[in-house]
Amino acid sequence: MTFKIGFHVSISGKLYNAFDRERELGGNCGQIFVKSPRSWNFADLNEEEVNEFKKRYKESDLKPFLSHATYLINLATPKEDLFEKSIECLKGEILRTNKFNLPYITFHPGAHTGSGEEKGIKRIIEGLRKLEDVLKETDTVLLLENTAGKGTTLGYSMKQLELMKNSLEVDIGICLDTAHAYGAGYDLATEEGINETLDEIDNTIRRKSIKIIHLNDSKAPLGSQKDQHAHLGEGEFGVEGIKRFINHEAFKDIPMIRESPVSKKDIELAKKLRE
């Protein structure tokens, strides 16, 4: 199977420029924002641009492309106004992602901000259930992204992700971020650590639920609960850790997306290391 690796690309101008940018960087899949990641507002869409994007995506070999939801969304919040705003924003992003014919949208579940993990997880489940109808109506699959566990963020353990995922009647998936997992204490850089993590995955979210991998090295130490990305091979994973992960039987056929910092050398190294 072809090694699928690409970048999250930032676009100036037309959204369909993402495909040219991805090719420039050497990727063969990718990730974008379909709206500003730091705003609640949705800019009006130009139908000609949407149609051109869909046309180029259909004809392209750069697949899959997915979207990443705004960082403002927080389904774990105890604040009712922010909770409702988050639901409406994520609903809008799901619909927009589907409008562009993209198969996945990933998002960070949120932070409980002091209400406690149990209440925070129940709140996320409540929010996800409010999105079931739109998920049933669209072809886009929602992906829960694991977190590093910084502060009061939730979704840092496979068990927490399982509770969220299995609470719905509709299928949703997982986006596994390697740097986040490392920060949360999952040692994906060593053979022993990968096997231990897979045991936990097999007993919770299941391997088949992982649809996308965010392939990020980590500046922060194992179990630090910090989300700090590094260029591949230049963080705690090191070159050998990245090589071990991308060639592991459990992960090698899952599309991998490099996030920030962006450098063409990351994909060049990953392709070189791929066996």
SERO-4910 file (N, C-alpha, C, O; in steps of 0.05 Angstrom, whole numbers):
BEGIN
 pado doro    nc1    nc2    nc3   cac1   cac2   cac3    cc1    cc2    cc3    oc1    oc2    oc3
  Met    A     17    -24      0      0      0      0     18     25      0     38     26     14
  Thr    A     10     45    -15     25     70    -17     27     84     10      7     86     24
  Phe    A     50     93     17     54    108     41     41    136     38     49    152     22
  Lys    A     20    140     55      5    165     53     15    184     75     11    179     99
  Ile    A     27    206     66     37    226     85     35    254     73     41    258     49
  Gly    A     26    273     89     23    300     79     24    319    103     30    312    125
  Phe    A     18    345     97     19    366    116     -9    378    121    -27    376    104
  His    A    -12    391    144    -33    410    147    -23    435    134     -3    447    142
  Val    A    -37    444    113    -27    467     97    -44    492    103    -68    491    103
  Ser    A    -30    514    106    -43    540    109    -45    553     82    -26    552     66
  Ile    A    -68    564     76    -74    573     49    -79    604     49    -93    614     66
  Ser    A    -67    617     30    -74    645     25    -89    646     -2    -79    634    -21
  Gly    A   -111    659     -2   -127    659    -27   -147    636    -27   -159    629     -7
  Lys    A   -151    625    -51   -171    604    -55   -164    578    -40   -141    570    -39
  Leu    A   -184    565    -29   -179    541    -14   -168    519    -31   -153    502    -22
  Tyr    A   -176    519    -56   -166    497    -74   -136    499    -80   -124    481    -92
  Asn    A   -123    522    -71    -94    524    -73    -80    504    -55    -56    500    -56
  Ala    A    -95    491    -37    -84    472    -18    -71    449    -33    -50    438    -24
  Phe    A    -81    441    -56    -70    419    -71    -43    425    -83    -24    409    -82
  Asp    A    -40    450    -93    -14    458   -104      6    460    -82     29    452    -85
  Arg    A     -2    471    -59     16    474    -36     25    447    -26     49    443    -19
  Glu    A      7    428    -25     14    401    -15     34    388    -34     53    375    -25
  Arg    A     30    391    -60     50    380    -79     77    393    -76     97    379    -77
  Glu    A     78    419    -71    103    433    -67    119    421    -44    143    420    -44
  Leu    A    104    413    -23    117    403      1    123    373     -1    137    362     16
  Gly    A    113    360    -22    119    332    -26     99    313    -14    104    289    -12
  Gly    A     76    323     -6     55    306      7     37    293    -14     35    302    -36
  Asn    A     24    272     -5      4    259    -22    -23    255     -8    -40    239    -17
  Cys    A    -27    270     14    -53    273     28    -50    299     43    -29    312     42
  Gly    A    -71    307     58    -68    332     72    -90    339     90   -110    325     93
  Gln    A    -87    362    103   -107    372    122   -108    403    119    -88    416    115
  Ile    A   -133    413    122   -137    442    120   -158    451    141   -171    435    154
  Phe    A   -160    477    144   -183    489    158   -203    498    136   -195    509    115
  Val    A   -228    493    141   -249    502    122   -261    528    131   -279    539    117
  Lys    A   -252    538    153   -259    565    163   -236    574    181   -218    558    187
  Ser    A   -237    599    190   -216    609    208   -215    592    233   -236    588    246
  Pro    A   -192    582    242   -190    565    266   -192    581    292   -194    569    313
  Arg    A   -192    607    290   -192    624    314   -215    643    315   -214    665    327
  Ser    A   -237    635    301   -261    652    300   -286    634    300   -285    612    289
  Trp    A   -307    644    312   -332    630    311   -347    634    285   -364    619    277
  Asn    A   -340    655    271   -354    663    247   -348    646    223   -326    635    220
  Phe    A   -368    643    206   -364    628    181   -366    648    158   -387    660    153
  Ala    A   -344    651    143   -345    668    120   -362    656     99   -363    631     96
  Asp    A   -376    672     83   -392    662     61   -376    647     41   -353    654     35
  Leu    A   -387    625     30   -373    609     10   -380    618    -18   -403    625    -23
  Asn    A   -361    618    -35   -365    623    -63   -370    596    -77   -352    579    -77
  Glu    A   -393    593    -88   -400    567   -100   -381    558   -122   -376    534   -125
  Glu    A   -371    577   -138   -352    570   -159   -327    559   -147   -315    540   -158
  Glu    A   -318    571   -125   -293    562   -112   -298    534    -99   -280    517   -100
  Val    A   -322    530    -88   -328    504    -76   -328    482    -98   -317    461    -94
  Asn    A   -341    488   -121   -342    469   -143   -314    463   -154   -308    441   -162
  Glu    A   -297    484   -155   -270    481   -166   -254    463   -146   -238    446   -155
  Phe    A   -258    468   -120   -244    451   -100   -252    422   -103   -235    404   -104
  Lys    A   -278    417   -105   -288    389   -108   -278    376   -133   -271    353   -133
  Lys    A   -277    392   -155   -267    381   -180   -238    373   -178   -231    351   -186
  Arg    A   -222    391   -167   -193    385   -164   -188    362   -145   -171    345   -149
  Tyr    A   -204    361   -124   -201    339   -105   -208    312   -117   -194    292   -113
  Lys    A   -229    312   -132   -238    287   -145   -217    277   -165   -212    253   -167
  Glu    A   -205    295   -179   -186    288   -200   -158    283   -189   -140    272   -203
  Ser    A   -153    291   -164   -127    290   -152   -121    263   -140   -139    248   -133
  Asp    A    -95    257   -138    -86    233   -124    -78    240    -95    -68    223    -81
  Leu    A    -83    265    -87    -76    274    -60   -100    267    -42   -117    285    -36
  Lys    A   -101    243    -33   -123    234    -16   -113    216      7    -94    201      3
  Pro    A   -126    218     30   -149    235     36   -139    263     44   -117    267     54
  Phe    A   -157    283     41   -155    309     54   -176    309     75   -198    298     72
  Leu    A   -170    321     98   -190    325    119   -189    353    129   -171    368    123
  Ser    A   -209    360    145   -208    387    158   -204    384    188   -209    363    200
  His    A   -193    406    199   -189    408    228   -207    430    238   -206    452    228
  Ala    A   -223    424    259   -242    443    269   -228    465    285   -205    462    293
  Thr    A   -242    487    289   -231    510    304   -223    502    332   -235    484    344
  Tyr    A   -203    515    342   -192    509    369   -210    520    391   -206    514    414
  Leu    A   -230    536    384   -248    549    403   -268    530    415   -279    534    437
  Ile    A   -274    509    400   -295    490    408   -287    476    434   -265    467    438
  Asn    A   -307    475    453   -302    462    479   -328    449    488   -345    462    500
  Leu    A   -331    423    481   -355    409    489   -355    401    518   -376    392    529
  Ala    A   -333    404    532   -331    396    560   -338    419    579   -340    414    603
  Thr    A   -342    442    569   -346    466    586   -371    464    603   -392    454    593
  Pro    A   -371    474    628   -395    475    644   -412    500    637   -434    503    646
  Lys    A   -400    519    621   -414    543    614   -434    538    591   -426    529    569
  Glu    A   -459    543    597   -480    536    578   -478    551    551   -482    539    530
  Asp    A   -471    577    552   -469    592    527   -446    582    510   -449    580    485
  Leu    A   -423    576    522   -400    565    507   -406    537    496   -398    530    474
  Phe    A   -420    522    512   -428    495    504   -445    495    478   -440    481    459
  Glu    A   -466    512    479   -484    514    456   -470    526    432   -475    517    409
  Lys    A   -452    545    437   -437    557    415   -418    537    402   -415    536    378
  Ser    A   -407    520    419   -388    499    409   -403    479    392   -393    470    371
  Ile    A   -427    471    401   -443    452    386   -450    463    358   -447    449    338
  Glu    A   -460    488    358   -467    500    333   -444    504    314   -446    500    290
  Cys    A   -421    511    325   -397    515    309   -387    488    297   -381    487    273
  Leu    A   -386    468    313   -378    442    303   -398    431    283   -390    418    263
  Lys    A   -423    435    288   -444    427    268   -439    441    241   -440    429    220
  Gly    A   -433    467    242   -428    482    218   -403    473    204   -402    472    179
  Glu    A   -383    465    219   -358    455    207   -362    428    194   -350    422    174
  Ile    A   -378    411    207   -384    385    195   -398    389    168   -391    376    148
  Leu    A   -417    406    168   -432    411    143   -414    423    121   -417    416     98
  Arg    A   -397    441    130   -379    454    110   -358    433     99   -352    433     76
  Thr    A   -348    417    117   -329    396    109   -342    377     89   -330    369     69
  Asn    A   -367    370     95   -382    353     77   -388    366     50   -388    353     29
  Lys    A   -392    392     51   -397    407     26   -373    406      7   -376    407    -17
  Phe    A   -349    405     19   -325    403      3   -318    373     -4   -297    368    -16
  Asn    A   -336    355      4   -332    326     -2   -308    314     12   -295    295      2
  Leu    A   -301    325     35   -279    314     50   -289    293     69   -310    296     81
  Pro    A   -274    271     73   -284    248     87   -284    250    118   -299    237    132
  Tyr    A   -266    268    128   -262    269    158   -260    298    167   -250    315    153
  Ile    A   -269    302    192   -262    327    207   -254    318    235   -268    303    248
  Thr    A   -231    329    244   -221    322    270   -224    346    289   -222    369    280
  Phe    A   -228    341    315   -230    363    334   -220    353    362   -220    330    368
  His    A   -213    373    378   -204    368    406   -229    368    423   -244    388    422
  Pro    A   -234    348    439   -259    346    454   -265    369    473   -287    378    476
  Gly    A   -244    379    487   -248    402    504   -236    399    532   -223    378    538
  Ala    A   -240    419    549   -229    420    576   -252    426    595   -269    442    590
  His    A   -251    412    618   -273    415    637   -271    441    654   -290    448    668
  Thr    A   -248    454    654   -243    480    668   -251    480    697   -260    501    707
  Gly    A   -249    457    710   -254    457    739   -279    441    748   -282    436    772
  Ser    A   -296    433    730   -320    419    737   -314    389    744   -330    376    756
  Gly    A   -290    380    736   -282    352    741   -284    335    716   -300    340    698
  Glu    A   -267    314    715   -265    297    691   -291    282    686   -300    281    663
  Glu    A   -304    272    706   -329    257    702   -350    274    690   -364    266    671
  Lys    A   -354    298    701   -374    316    691   -367    326    663   -384    329    645
  Gly    A   -341    330    659   -331    339    633   -336    319    611   -345    326    589
  Ile    A   -331    294    617   -336    273    597   -366    270    591   -374    266    568
  Lys    A   -382    271    612   -411    270    608   -421    293    590   -439    290    574
  Arg    A   -408    316    594   -415    340    579   -408    336    549   -423    343    531
  Ile    A   -384    325    544   -376    319    517   -395    300    503   -403    303    480
  Ile    A   -403    279    518   -422    259    507   -449    272    501   -461    266    480
  Glu    A   -457    290    519   -482    305    514   -480    321    488   -499    322    472
  Gly    A   -458    334    484   -453    350    460   -452    333    435   -464    340    415
  Leu    A   -438    311    437   -436    293    414   -464    282    405   -470    279    382
  Arg    A   -480    276    425   -507    266    419   -524    287    404   -542    280    388
  Lys    A   -519    312    410   -533    333    396   -524    336    367   -537    350    351
  Leu    A   -502    323    360   -492    324    333   -499    299    317   -492    297    293
  Glu    A   -512    280    329   -518    255    316   -534    258    290   -528    245    270
  Asp    A   -554    275    291   -571    279    267   -555    289    243   -558    278    221
  Val    A   -538    309    248   -523    320    225   -502    299    215   -496    298    191
  Leu    A   -492    283    233   -473    262    225   -486    240    209   -474    229    191
  Lys    A   -511    235    216   -526    215    200   -533    225    172   -536    209    154
  Glu    A   -536    251    170   -544    263    144   -521    268    125   -525    273    101
  Thr    A   -496    267    135   -473    273    119   -455    249    115   -458    229    129
  Asp    A   -436    251     96   -417    230     91   -391    234    107   -374    217    108
  Thr    A   -388    258    118   -364    264    133   -364    250    160   -384    251    174
  Val    A   -342    238    167   -339    224    193   -324    242    213   -303    253    207
  Leu    A   -336    245    237   -324    260    258   -302    244    272   -307    221    279
  Leu    A   -279    256    276   -257    243    290   -251    257    316   -247    281    317
  Leu    A   -249    242    338   -240    252    364   -209    251    363   -197    231    357
  Glu    A   -197    274    370   -168    274    371   -159    272    400   -168    287    418
  Asn    A   -140    254    406   -129    251    432   -113    275    440   -103    289    423
  Thr    A   -112    281    466    -98    304    476    -75    296    494    -72    272    501
  Ala    A    -58    315    501    -35    309    518    -43    310    548    -28    301    565
  Gly    A    -67    321    554    -76    322    581    -68    347    596    -69    348    621
  Lys    A    -59    367    582    -51    392    594    -74    406    608    -96    407    597
  Gly    A    -69    416    632    -91    430    646   -114    412    652   -111    391    665
  Thr    A   -138    420    643   -162    404    647   -172    391    621   -196    384    620
  Thr    A   -155    390    601   -164    378    576   -170    349    579   -157    334    594
  Leu    A   -190    340    564   -199    312    565   -194    298    538   -189    311    518
  Gly    A   -195    272    539   -188    256    515   -159    248    514   -149    242    493
  Tyr    A   -146    248    537   -117    241    538   -113    212    542    -90    202    538
  Ser    A   -133    197    549   -130    168    552   -148    153    533   -169    164    525
  Met    A   -141    129    526   -157    113    508   -184    107    520   -204    105    506
  Lys    A   -185    104    547   -210     98    560   -229    121    558   -253    117    553
  Gln    A   -219    146    561   -236    169    558   -247    171    530   -271    177    526
  Leu    A   -230    166    510   -239    167    482   -260    146    477   -279    150    462
  Glu    A   -256    122    490   -276    101    486   -303    109    497   -324    104    485
  Leu    A   -303    121    521   -328    130    533   -343    149    515   -367    148    512
  Met    A   -328    168    502   -340    187    484   -350    173    459   -373    177    451
  Lys    A   -333    158    447   -339    145    421   -363    126    423   -380    126    405
  Asn    A   -363    110    443   -383     89    445   -410     98    456   -428     82    460
  Ser    A   -412    124    461   -437    135    472   -457    142    450   -480    149    456
  Leu    A   -449    139    425   -465    147    402   -476    124    386   -465    102    386
  Glu    A   -498    129    373   -510    109    355   -496    110    328   -495     90    314
  Val    A   -485    133    321   -471    136    296   -441    131    300   -430    137    321
  Asp    A   -427    120    280   -399    114    283   -382    140    280   -386    155    261
  Ile    A   -364    144    299   -344    165    296   -317    152    299   -315    129    310
  Gly    A   -296    165    291   -269    153    291   -250    168    309   -258    185    325
  Ile    A   -225    161    307   -203    172    323   -181    183    305   -174    171    285
  Cys    A   -171    207    312   -147    217    300   -125    215    322   -127    228    342
  Leu    A   -105    199    317    -85    194    337    -61    213    333    -47    210    313
  Asp    A    -57    231    351    -34    249    349    -11    238    366    -14    234    390
  Thr    A     12    233    353     34    219    367     47    237    388     55    226    409
  Ala    A     49    263    383     60    280    404     42    283    428     51    283    451
  His    A     16    285    423     -3    286    445     -2    260    461     -2    261    486
  Ala    A     -2    238    447     -1    212    461     24    210    478     23    200    500
  Tyr    A     47    219    467     72    218    482     70    235    507     79    227    528
  Gly    A     59    259    504     56    276    527     38    264    548     41    269    572
  Ala    A     18    248    539      0    235    558     11    210    570     -2    197    587
  Gly    A     35    202    562     48    178    574     49    153    557     57    132    566
  Tyr    A     39    155    532     41    132    514     67    133    498     70    150    481
  Asp    A     84    115    504    111    116    491    110    102    464    117     79    460
  Leu    A    103    118    444    101    108    416    128    108    402    129    102    378
  Ala    A    149    114    416    176    115    404    191     89    408    211     85    394
  Thr    A    182     71    426    196     46    431    178     22    424    153     25    425
  Glu    A    190      0    418    175    -24    412    157    -33    435    134    -39    432
  Glu    A    169    -32    459    153    -40    483    130    -21    487    108    -29    493
  Gly    A    135      5    484    114     25    489     92     23    468     69     26    475
  Ile    A     99     18    443     79     15    422     61    -10    428     37     -8    426
  Asn    A     74    -31    436     58    -56    442     40    -52    466     17    -61    466
  Glu    A     49    -37    486     32    -32    510      9    -14    502    -14    -18    511
  Thr    A     15      6    485     -7     24    475    -27      9    459    -51     13    462
  Leu    A    -18     -9    442    -36    -25    425    -54    -43    442    -77    -47    435
  Asp    A    -43    -54    464    -59    -70    482    -82    -54    493   -105    -63    494
  Glu    A    -76    -29    500    -97    -12    511   -117     -4    489   -141     -3    494
  Ile    A   -107      2    466   -124      9    443   -143    -15    437   -167    -11    433
  Asp    A   -132    -39    437   -149    -62    430   -170    -67    451   -191    -79    445
  Asn    A   -166    -58    475   -185    -62    497   -204    -38    500   -222    -39    517
  Thr    A   -201    -18    483   -218      6    486   -229     15    459   -250      6    450
  Ile    A   -214     33    445   -225     45    421   -223     27    396   -237     32    377
  Arg    A   -206      6    397   -201    -13    375   -185      1    353   -188     25    347
  Arg    A   -167    -15    341   -149     -5    321   -164      6    297   -156     27    285
  Lys    A   -185     -7    289   -199      1    264   -212     28    266   -219     40    245
  Ser    A   -215     39    290   -227     66    293   -207     88    287   -215    111    283
  Ile    A   -181     82    286   -161    102    280   -160    107    250   -150     90    235
  Lys    A   -170    129    241   -172    135    212   -149    153    202   -141    151    179
  Ile    A   -139    170    220   -117    189    213    -97    190    235   -104    188    259
  Ile    A    -72    193    228    -51    197    248    -39    225    244    -31    232    222
  His    A    -37    241    265    -21    265    265      7    258    273     13    253    296
  Leu    A     25    257    253     52    247    258     70    271    267     82    285    250
  Asn    A     71    275    293     87    297    304    107    286    324    100    271    342
  Asp    A    132    295    322    152    289    343    146    308    366    131    327    363
  Ser    A    157    302    389    150    317    414    175    330    426    195    317    431
  Lys    A    172    356    430    193    370    445    192    363    475    213    364    488
  Ala    A    168    357    484    164    352    512    169    323    520    164    305    503
  Pro    A    179    318    544    184    290    553    159    273    555    137    283    557
  Leu    A    164    247    556    143    227    560    127    233    586    139    236    607
  Gly    A    101    234    583     84    238    607     83    266    618     73    270    640
  Ser    A     94    285    603     96    313    613     69    328    612     66    349    624
  Gln    A     50    317    598     23    329    593     26    355    576      8    372    577
  Lys    A     47    357    562     51    381    545     48    375    516     56    353    507
  Asp    A     36    393    501     32    391    473     52    409    459     46    433    454
  Gln    A     75    398    452     96    413    439    107    397    415    122    378    419
  His    A    100    405    391    109    391    367    138    398    361    148    419    366
  Ala    A    151    378    348    178    382    338    180    371    310    164    354    303
  His    A    200    380    295    205    367    269    212    338    273    223    330    294
  Leu    A    204    321    254    209    293    256    238    287    261    256    296    246
  Gly    A    244    270    281    271    262    287    286    282    305    308    276    314
  Glu    A    274    305    310    288    326    326    277    329    354    285    347    369
  Gly    A    258    312    361    246    313    388    252    288    404    273    275    399
  Glu    A    235    281    422    239    259    440    238    232    425    249    212    434
  Phe    A    223    231    403    222    206    388    249    199    375    258    177    375
  Gly    A    262    220    365    287    216    350    282    202    324    259    193    318
  Val    A    302    200    308    300    187    281    291    158    284    274    149    269
  Glu    A    303    144    303    297    115    306    268    111    315    255     92    307
  Gly    A    259    129    332    231    127    342    211    132    320    191    118    318
  Ile    A    216    152    303    199    157    281    199    134    261    178    125    252
  Lys    A    222    124    256    225    101    238    209     77    248    195     63    233
  Arg    A    212     72    274    198     49    286    168     52    284    154     33    277
  Phe    A    158     76    289    129     81    289    118     79    261     98     64    257
  Ile    A    129     92    241    117     93    215    119     67    200    105     62    180
  Asn    A    136     49    209    138     23    197    124      1    212    124    -22    204
  His    A    112      8    235     98    -12    251     73    -22    236     58     -6    225
  Glu    A     69    -48    237     47    -60    223     20    -48    230      2    -46    212
  Ala    A     16    -39    254    -10    -29    263    -16     -1    252    -39      7    251
  Phe    A      5     14    244      1     42    236      8     49    208      0     69    197
  Lys    A     25     32    195     38     40    170     18     46    147     26     60    128
  Asp    A     -6     34    147    -24     38    125    -45     60    132    -64     64    116
  Ile    A    -43     73    154    -61     95    162    -49    121    151    -26    126    156
  Pro    A    -65    138    138    -54    164    128    -43    181    151    -55    182    173
  Met    A    -20    193    146     -6    208    167     -3    237    158      4    243    136
  Ile    A    -10    255    177     -9    284    172     11    297    191      9    294    215
  Arg    A     30    311    179     48    328    195     36    355    200     27    368    181
  Glu    A     36    363    225     26    390    231     49    409    235     70    405    223
  Ser    A     45    430    251     67    450    254     90    437    271     85    420    287
  Pro    A    114    447    267    123    466    246    126    452    219    133    428    218
  Val    A    119    467    198    120    455    171    147    459    158    158    481    157
  Ser    A    157    437    148    182    437    133    183    413    114    176    391    122
  Lys    A    190    418     90    191    397     70    210    374     78    206    351     70
  Lys    A    229    380     95    248    360    104    235    338    121    245    315    122
  Asp    A    212    344    133    198    324    149    188    301    132    192    278    138
  Ile    A    175    308    110    165    288     91    188    273     78    187    249     74
  Glu    A    209    288     71    232    275     58    244    254     77    252    233     68
  Leu    A    246    261    103    257    242    122    239    218    126    248    195    126
  Ala    A    212    223    128    194    201    132    194    182    108    194    158    112
  Lys    A    195    192     84    197    175     60    223    159     60    223    136     51
  Lys    A    244    171     69    270    158     70    270    135     90    282    114     86
  Leu    A    256    140    113    255    120    134    235     97    129    238     76    141
  Arg    A    216    103    112    196     83    107    207     58     93    220     61     72
  Glu    A    203     35    104    214     10     93    195     -3     74    201    -24     63
***
